[in-house]
């Protein structure tokens, strides 16, 4: 097995034969997670019996581009609609100005990156993915920014990019000052991003791709946040350099993670990355009895299970 550190999480990667042999022998390495990349179909049943969850490695959160604010609001729960209306009213009452920059100069981009990196630095496993893409976003006609200003100061924003090969616009990175995050300013920023997506003629909008392990780099709250915004998770496609593909994970410990840990696995053998609309189900780890795991479902992901971590198996005697 190859053991690596993935942003503070110890992961052992192995092929299906190695992983299953180690599991049967009770000889698993002292890591948080065992991962089998691209598990072969003839090993799916054995991996499932051993507690592995076969899943898309990355999730893409997608929604049809709204035709209007009312069209978008109609997709939301009653509480989410109320939150949206309050956010619009608060921003208008505080004279917050929303600007859409069709392309981005360094002077426009850098204040947002500073805001984004300040938020990332406060995260346990934070990493500035946006900063690493700075050069490719400047003066790029496929990239635009939606920024919110209060008295001339940037207080929130979202970086967006057209992906013609995906027939959509991706909302890649967003950040809002803590004071305005409490007032859901991000929802108002997204409305303007939706409007610009519609103006550019793209039929779908995507809230970026997340690694399919909520509780690590992406937190479980992000799952709930994107669901409340009316987006649905699907297996990520291999667009550009965006990672995709399937794996099978056996989670051994949540000690290094934020609980509850949320993973979306394939629901049955007929669901996999080659299927146009594979069925997914939610697995929730480390959730105490006070946690309502049903919150981690969506309109299309309707099933959820509370999963106990595996009990260590004693090595077999020879």
PEWO-V265421 format. One record per pair of residues at least 12 apart in sequence whose ideal C-beta (glycine too) atoms are under 8 Angstrom apart, sorted by the first residue. I is the first residue (numbers start at 1). J is the second residue. D is the distance in Angstrom with one decimal. If there is no record, write none. Layout:
BEGIN
<<I,J,D> <I,J,D>>
END
This chain:
BEGIN
<<1,13,6.6> <1,14,4.3> <1,18,6.1> <1,19,7.6> <1,22,7.0> <1,29,6.0> <1,34,7.6> <2,14,7.3> <3,29,6.0> <3,31,6.0> <6,216,7.7> <7,125,4.5> <7,127,6.1> <7,216,6.9> <7,217,5.6> <8,124,7.2> <8,125,5.1> <8,256,6.3> <9,32,5.4> <9,33,6.7> <9,125,7.3> <9,216,5.5> <9,256,5.6> <9,257,7.2> <10,30,7.8> <10,31,4.1> <10,32,5.1> <10,33,7.5> <10,256,7.5> <11,31,6.2> <11,32,7.0> <11,33,5.0> <11,34,7.8> <11,35,5.5> <12,28,7.8> <12,29,4.9> <12,31,4.6> <12,33,7.4> <12,34,5.2> <12,35,7.1> <13,35,5.0> <13,36,7.6> <13,37,6.3> <14,34,6.7> <14,35,7.7> <14,36,6.2> <15,36,6.6> <16,36,5.2> <16,39,5.3> <16,40,6.0> <16,43,3.8> <16,46,7.5> <16,47,6.3> <16,248,7.5> <17,43,7.7> <19,34,5.6> <19,36,5.1> <19,47,7.4> <19,50,7.7> <19,52,7.4> <19,248,7.9> <19,250,7.3> <20,43,7.1> <20,46,5.6> <20,47,6.9> <20,50,6.1> <22,34,7.7> <23,50,4.7> <23,51,8.0> <23,250,7.4> <23,313,7.3> <24,50,8.0> <24,316,7.5> <25,315,6.0> <25,316,5.5> <26,312,7.2> <26,313,3.6> <26,314,5.2> <26,315,4.4> <26,316,6.2> <27,315,5.6> <28,252,6.7> <28,312,7.6> <28,313,7.8> <31,252,6.6> <32,251,7.1> <32,252,6.0> <32,253,4.7> <32,254,7.7> <32,255,7.1> <32,256,5.5> <32,257,7.2> <33,213,7.9> <33,249,5.8> <33,250,6.9> <33,251,5.4> <33,252,6.4> <33,253,8.0> <34,52,7.6> <34,249,7.1> <34,250,4.3> <34,252,6.8> <35,247,5.4> <35,248,7.3> <35,249,5.4> <35,250,7.9> <36,52,6.7> <36,247,6.2> <36,248,4.3> <36,249,7.8> <37,57,7.9> <37,245,7.2> <37,247,5.0> <38,245,6.1> <38,246,6.1> <38,247,6.9> <39,52,7.7> <39,54,6.1> <39,246,6.8> <39,247,6.9> <39,248,4.3> <41,269,7.9> <44,248,7.8> <44,269,6.3> <47,248,4.8> <50,250,6.7> <51,250,5.4> <51,310,5.1> <52,248,4.2> <52,249,6.3> <52,250,4.7> <53,248,6.6> <53,249,5.4> <53,250,7.6> <53,251,7.8> <53,263,5.7> <53,265,4.0> <53,283,5.5> <54,246,6.6> <54,247,7.7> <54,248,4.6> <54,265,5.9> <54,266,5.2> <54,272,7.8> <55,212,5.4> <55,246,6.8> <55,247,6.6> <55,248,7.2> <55,249,6.5> <55,263,6.1> <55,264,6.1> <55,265,4.4> <55,266,6.3> <56,212,5.7> <56,235,3.5> <56,236,6.4> <56,244,7.4> <56,245,7.6> <56,246,5.9> <56,264,7.2> <56,266,7.7> <56,273,6.0> <56,278,7.9> <56,280,7.9> <57,211,7.1> <57,212,6.0> <57,236,7.6> <57,243,6.4> <57,244,6.8> <57,245,5.3> <57,246,6.4> <57,247,4.9> <58,209,4.8> <58,210,6.7> <58,211,5.9> <58,212,6.0> <58,235,7.6> <58,236,3.8> <58,242,7.3> <58,243,5.4> <58,244,5.9> <58,245,8.0> <59,209,6.6> <59,210,5.2> <59,211,8.0> <59,212,5.1> <59,233,4.4> <59,234,7.0> <59,235,6.8> <59,236,6.0> <59,264,6.3> <60,206,5.7> <60,208,7.7> <60,209,5.1> <60,233,7.2> <60,234,5.6> <60,235,7.2> <60,236,4.2> <60,237,6.8> <61,206,6.4> <61,207,4.1> <61,208,6.9> <61,209,8.0> <61,210,7.2> <61,226,4.7> <61,231,4.0> <61,232,6.8> <61,233,5.5> <62,168,7.2> <62,204,5.9> <62,205,7.4> <62,206,5.0> <62,207,7.7> <62,231,6.3> <62,232,6.1> <62,234,5.9> <63,75,7.4> <63,204,7.0> <63,205,5.8> <63,206,7.9> <63,207,7.9> <63,229,8.0> <63,230,5.5> <63,231,4.8> <63,232,6.7> <64,203,6.5> <64,204,5.9> <64,205,7.8> <65,169,7.7> <65,194,6.3> <65,197,5.0> <65,198,5.1> <65,202,6.1> <65,203,5.7> <65,204,6.0> <65,205,5.2> <66,194,5.1> <66,198,7.2> <67,198,7.0> <69,191,6.2> <72,191,7.0> <72,194,6.4> <72,230,6.8> <73,85,7.8> <75,230,4.2> <76,228,7.2> <76,229,7.7> <76,230,5.4> <77,228,7.1> <80,228,4.9> <80,229,7.5> <80,230,7.5> <83,184,5.5> <83,187,6.9> <83,228,7.9> <84,184,7.4> <84,187,5.3> <84,191,7.9> <86,183,7.8> <86,184,7.1> <87,183,6.3> <87,184,3.8> <87,185,6.4> <87,187,4.6> <87,188,5.3> <88,187,7.9> <88,188,5.8> <88,191,7.6> <90,183,4.8> <90,184,7.8> <90,185,7.7> <91,148,7.3> <91,183,7.7> <91,185,6.0> <91,188,4.8> <94,150,6.4> <95,150,7.5> <95,151,7.9> <96,148,5.4> <96,149,6.9> <96,150,5.2> <96,155,7.0> <96,180,7.9> <96,185,7.0> <96,188,7.6> <97,148,7.2> <97,149,4.7> <97,150,7.8> <98,146,6.7> <98,147,7.4> <98,148,5.3> <98,149,7.9> <98,188,6.7> <98,189,6.7> <98,192,5.0> <99,146,7.5> <99,147,5.3> <99,148,8.0> <99,149,6.7> <100,144,6.4> <100,145,7.4> <100,146,5.4> <100,192,5.9> <100,196,5.2> <101,144,6.1> <101,145,4.5> <101,146,7.8> <101,147,6.7> <102,141,8.0> <102,144,5.5> <103,139,5.7> <103,140,6.7> <103,141,6.0> <103,143,7.0> <103,144,6.8> <104,137,5.7> <104,138,5.9> <104,139,7.2> <104,140,7.3> <104,143,6.1> <104,144,7.2> <104,145,5.2> <104,159,7.7> <105,138,6.6> <105,139,7.0> <106,138,5.5> <108,145,6.4> <108,147,7.4> <109,134,6.7> <109,137,6.2> <109,138,6.3> <109,145,6.9> <109,159,7.9> <111,154,4.6> <112,145,6.6> <112,147,6.4> <112,154,6.4> <112,157,4.5> <112,159,6.9> <112,175,6.9> <113,128,7.6> <113,130,6.0> <113,131,5.7> <113,134,6.5> <115,154,6.3> <115,156,7.5> <115,157,7.0> <115,175,4.7> <115,176,7.9> <115,177,6.9> <116,128,6.9> <116,130,5.2> <116,131,7.7> <116,173,5.8> <116,174,7.9> <116,175,4.1> <117,130,7.7> <117,131,6.0> <118,175,7.8> <119,175,5.0> <123,219,7.8> <124,258,6.9> <125,216,5.8> <125,217,4.9> <126,217,7.8> <127,217,6.8> <129,173,7.1> <130,159,6.5> <130,172,7.2> <130,173,4.2> <133,172,7.9> <137,159,6.6> <137,161,7.7> <140,161,7.7> <142,161,5.5> <142,162,4.2> <142,163,7.8> <142,164,8.0> <143,159,6.8> <143,160,7.0> <143,161,4.8> <143,162,7.7> <144,159,8.0> <144,160,5.3> <144,161,7.8> <144,196,6.3> <145,157,6.0> <145,158,7.1> <145,159,5.5> <145,160,7.1> <146,158,4.8> <146,160,6.7> <146,189,5.2> <146,190,7.9> <146,192,4.8> <146,193,4.8> <146,196,6.8> <147,189,7.9> <148,176,7.6> <148,180,7.4> <148,185,5.9> <148,188,7.1> <148,189,5.6> <150,180,7.7> <155,176,6.8> <155,177,4.6> <155,179,7.8> <155,180,5.1> <155,185,6.9> <156,174,7.6> <156,175,6.7> <156,176,3.6> <156,177,6.3> <156,180,5.6> <156,181,7.8> <156,185,4.9> <156,186,6.4> <156,189,5.6> <157,174,6.9> <157,175,6.5> <157,176,7.8> <157,189,6.5> <158,171,5.6> <158,172,8.0> <158,173,7.0> <158,174,4.2> <158,186,7.6> <158,189,5.1> <158,190,6.7> <158,193,5.4> <159,171,7.8> <159,172,5.0> <159,173,4.6> <159,174,7.5> <160,172,6.4> <160,193,5.4> <160,196,7.2> <160,197,7.4> <162,200,6.6> <162,202,6.6> <163,206,7.9> <163,239,5.6> <163,240,7.0> <165,239,6.0> <165,240,7.5> <166,204,7.8> <166,206,7.3> <166,237,6.6> <166,239,4.9> <167,202,6.6> <167,203,6.2> <167,204,6.3> <168,197,8.0> <168,202,5.5> <168,203,7.3> <168,204,4.0> <168,205,6.2> <168,206,5.1> <169,193,7.5> <169,196,7.7> <169,197,4.2> <169,200,6.9> <169,202,4.9> <169,204,7.8> <169,205,5.4> <169,206,7.1> <170,205,7.8> <170,206,4.6> <170,207,7.8> <170,208,5.7> <171,190,6.8> <171,193,5.7> <171,205,6.6> <171,206,6.9> <171,207,5.1> <171,208,6.1> <172,208,5.5> <173,208,7.5> <174,186,5.9> <174,189,6.9> <174,190,7.8> <176,189,7.4> <187,229,7.2> <190,229,6.8> <193,205,7.3> <206,231,8.0> <207,226,5.4> <207,229,7.0> <207,231,5.1> <209,236,4.6> <209,242,5.5> <209,243,7.5> <210,222,6.7> <212,263,6.1> <212,264,5.8> <213,249,7.4> <213,257,7.9> <213,261,6.9> <213,263,6.0> <214,261,6.6> <214,262,3.9> <214,263,7.3> <215,254,6.9> <215,257,4.1> <215,258,4.6> <215,259,6.3> <215,260,7.0> <215,261,3.6> <215,262,6.5> <215,285,7.8> <215,286,7.6> <216,257,5.8> <216,258,7.7> <216,261,7.9> <219,258,5.4> <220,258,6.4> <220,259,7.5> <220,260,5.7> <220,261,7.0> <220,262,5.0> <220,296,7.5> <223,262,5.4> <223,296,6.1> <224,295,6.2> <224,296,7.4> <227,298,5.1> <232,298,5.5> <232,299,6.3> <232,300,5.1> <232,301,7.6> <233,264,6.0> <233,280,6.9> <233,298,6.7> <233,300,8.0> <233,301,6.6> <234,277,7.7> <234,278,7.8> <234,280,7.9> <235,273,5.1> <235,278,6.2> <235,280,8.0> <244,273,7.1> <245,273,6.5> <246,266,7.9> <246,272,6.3> <246,273,5.1> <249,263,6.8> <250,310,7.0> <251,263,7.4> <251,285,5.6> <251,307,8.0> <251,309,6.6> <252,309,6.6> <252,310,6.5> <253,309,6.7> <254,285,5.6> <254,286,4.0> <254,309,6.9> <257,286,7.3> <259,285,7.2> <259,286,3.6> <259,287,6.7> <260,284,4.9> <260,285,6.5> <260,286,5.2> <260,287,3.8> <260,291,5.5> <260,293,7.2> <260,296,7.7> <261,284,7.2> <261,285,4.2> <261,286,5.4> <262,282,6.3> <262,283,7.5> <262,284,5.6> <262,285,7.9> <262,296,5.2> <263,282,7.4> <263,283,4.7> <263,285,7.4> <264,280,4.7> <264,281,7.2> <264,282,5.7> <264,283,7.6> <264,301,6.4> <265,280,6.8> <265,281,5.9> <265,282,7.9> <265,283,5.6> <266,278,6.0> <266,279,7.0> <266,280,6.5> <266,281,7.7> <267,279,3.8> <267,280,6.1> <267,281,4.5> <267,303,6.8> <280,300,7.6> <280,301,4.9> <281,301,6.7> <281,303,4.3> <281,304,6.8> <281,305,7.0> <282,296,4.8> <282,297,6.1> <282,301,5.9> <282,303,7.0> <282,304,4.1> <282,305,7.3> <283,304,7.7> <283,305,5.8> <283,307,5.0> <284,296,5.8> <284,304,6.4> <284,305,7.1> <284,306,5.4> <284,307,6.4> <285,307,5.2> <285,308,8.0> <285,309,6.4> <286,309,7.5> <287,306,5.6> <293,305,7.7> <293,306,5.2>>
END
